[in-house]
Each structure stands twice: as structure tokens, then as C-alpha cells.
Amino acid sequence: MTREKLFEQILQKKSYLCIGLDTDPKRLPEHLMDAEDPVFEFNRQIIEATADLCVAYKPNIAFYEAQGPKGWVSLEKTLEVIPEEIFTIADAKRGDIGNTSELYARAFFETMNFNAVTVAPYMGSDSVKPFLVQPGRWVILLALTSNPGSQDFQMLKLSDGNEEYLFEQVLRESANWASVGQMMYVVGATQAEYIERVRAIVPNHFLLVPGVGAQGGSLEEISRLGMNQQCGLLINSSRAIIYASSGRDFADRAREAALEVQKEMEQYLEQYVMHL
Ligand SMILES: O=c1ccn([C@@H]2O[C@H](COP(=O)(O)O)[C@@H](O)[C@H]2O)c(=O)[nH]1
């Protein structure tokens, strides 16, 4: 999917919400356990209830891999019921030597038909570039993650005297590997105090922002500080939406939770994008 198509969808739905399908078989409503494929049935109903309120779905691949072969089947079936216009992200955090990355790219872009895959930058350009071969398929590179451990390496100051953090060097260098139409960055909502530093280096890129909802990041703050003229944000929320209820009403409650976020996003889009 092109950047233009993504922006069109954002304007049309007045939403930049990405719903995370972190579907944990242990957290499924009891009544779904009789279904042939409870994980798929859960996802199907969540998608049916929320597709008009979000612009992306992000299955976290770990939740499917952990199930073995049947998890991959649930994932494949889930992809088939996501409407065509919605952006799909394989949150897989891959990256390896070149020929192995090529196969990861094939797995997520060809065997499965994802629009984007999350990639770790630690192994450098030759581990990331094999994901950048097809126009319309995106790399979402981990830049400044939402977890406390982001301090361990991403926030290290480089010793070359220019006072940059390692995550800033990752942004600066990797921005040369692809156009803004093929590369996004993961920046946690819990890192709002650094968002201006991020935007100083990558003003035009889309950012995938996890960490609102269950992790406590502020949607208002990240929207105010992080939006650009094409919105430039996909805000992910997983548990706060998909587990809004563990009962028979789970899909309706998920819709209500998504609607609340979408309404708030509508205000920010009007405030920070539409008037530009
Ligand atoms: O820095 C990161 C990168 C990825 N994630 C992933 O996003 C979702 C967040 O789920 P919530 O339930 O909304 O907290 C999950 O799949 C993480 O693995 C992240 O949180 N932070």
C-alpha cells in the first residue's frame, strides 16, 4: 500500500488507529472455546466490529508462533478477513544476515500478504535492505521502543562527541536506505519527551506508536508532538481494545473502546492536520 492510500484512509475514517491482534488463547472468552479455531473466531469478530474505526491491524506474530502450525493457520485466516483497504503489519521484529532476511521478507510479503513487517536494526543495513525490495511493502524499523529496556542501548550517548543518542543515529543512517514511502519507525508512546528529537531527524516519515492504553502512554501528547502534514502516525493499541471484555459482549466492548480512541483522534486530526 502506498503512503498516499494510507493517508486517504486516515482522512476518510478520521482515524490513525492500529489495532493490535495480540490474541492470547488463555484470554479468550469461554464461549469461543467450542469454535473450530477459537483464535481466528475471536479475531474475525474483533475485525468485523472495528474495521470502520481503524486504518491498520497488527497481529503480533509471537502469539501465533507460540501455537505451532495451528497458530500460523489462524494467522493466515485472519489476514483473509481483513478488508483490502486496511494496512496490515506483521509485528515480527525480524532481521538477520542478508540471505536469511530475504526469506523473512518472502515469508511476510509473499507467503503471507502483509503490507509491513517490523524489523530490528541491530544487524545493520544488509539485514534490513532485503525487506525493501518491493514497492508498497514497508519496513517498520525499531527506533525508540516503549519498554523500560529501551534505556539499555537505544539511549546510549555515542562517544564521538556529537551528543546524539544511539536511536538518533539509527534514524539518521537508516533514513537513507529507503524512501518515506517504504520505511516507518517504531517510537513508543511512553517516549513522548523524545518525539521532537525524532521529528527533527525524520520529519516526514510515518511512526508506528505502541504504548498507549495498557502501557500508559498519552494519545494527546504523542499526537500533539508527533503529527506531520500527512498525519504521520499510526497509534497501536492491543490489550485495551481486544480485551475490553472477556464475556460474550467482547466484540461490542472492543468496538466501544476503539470508538472512544477514534473520536479522540478525530479531534487531533482536525486540530493538527486538517487546518494546515
Ligand atoms: O516498542 C514496542 C514495540 C512493539 N510493541 C508491541 O506493541 C503491542 C502493544 O500492546 P499493548 O497491549 O497495547 O500494550 C504489543 O504487541 C507489543 O509487542 C510495544 O509494545 N512496544
The ligand as an SDF file (V2000), in Angstrom:
LIG
                    3D

 21 22  0  0  0  0  0  0  0  0999 V2000
    8.3260   -0.6740   21.4080 O   0  0  0  0  0  0  0  0  0  0  0  0
    7.4390   -1.5140   21.2370 C   0  0  0  0  0  0  0  0  0  0  0  0
    7.3540   -2.2970   20.0990 C   0  0  0  0  0  0  0  0  0  0  0  0
    6.3090   -3.1600   19.9620 C   0  0  0  0  0  0  0  0  0  0  0  0
    5.3400   -3.2520   20.9210 N   0  0  0  0  0  0  0  0  0  0  0  0
    4.2250   -4.1720   20.6560 C   0  0  0  0  0  0  0  0  0  0  0  0
    3.0130   -3.4030   20.5470 O   0  0  0  0  0  0  0  0  0  0  0  0
    1.9520   -4.0540   21.2140 C   0  0  0  0  0  0  0  0  0  0  0  0
    1.4870   -3.2310   22.4040 C   0  0  0  0  0  0  0  0  0  0  0  0
    0.4040   -3.8600   23.0610 O   0  0  0  0  0  0  0  0  0  0  0  0
   -0.4930   -3.1440   24.1950 P   0  0  0  0  0  0  0  0  0  0  0  0
   -1.3790   -4.2270   24.6860 O   0  0  0  0  0  0  0  0  0  0  0  0
   -1.2590   -2.0230   23.5350 O   0  0  0  0  0  0  0  0  0  0  0  0
    0.4370   -2.6370   25.2360 O   0  0  0  0  0  0  0  0  0  0  0  0
    2.4870   -5.4400   21.5900 C   0  0  0  0  0  0  0  0  0  0  0  0
    2.2500   -6.3070   20.5040 O   0  0  0  0  0  0  0  0  0  0  0  0
    3.9720   -5.2050   21.7370 C   0  0  0  0  0  0  0  0  0  0  0  0
    4.7360   -6.3530   21.5000 O   0  0  0  0  0  0  0  0  0  0  0  0
    5.4210   -2.4860   22.0370 C   0  0  0  0  0  0  0  0  0  0  0  0
    4.5530   -2.5340   22.9440 O   0  0  0  0  0  0  0  0  0  0  0  0
    6.4720   -1.6210   22.1680 N   0  0  0  0  0  0  0  0  0  0  0  0
  1  2  2  0
  2  3  1  0
  2 21  1  0
  3  4  2  0
  4  5  1  0
  5  6  1  0
  5 19  1  0
  6  7  1  0
  6 17  1  0
  7  8  1  0
  8  9  1  0
  8 15  1  0
  9 10  1  0
 10 11  1  0
 11 12  2  0
 11 13  1  0
 11 14  1  0
 15 16  1  0
 15 17  1  0
 17 18  1  0
 19 20  2  0
 19 21  1  0
M  END
$$$$
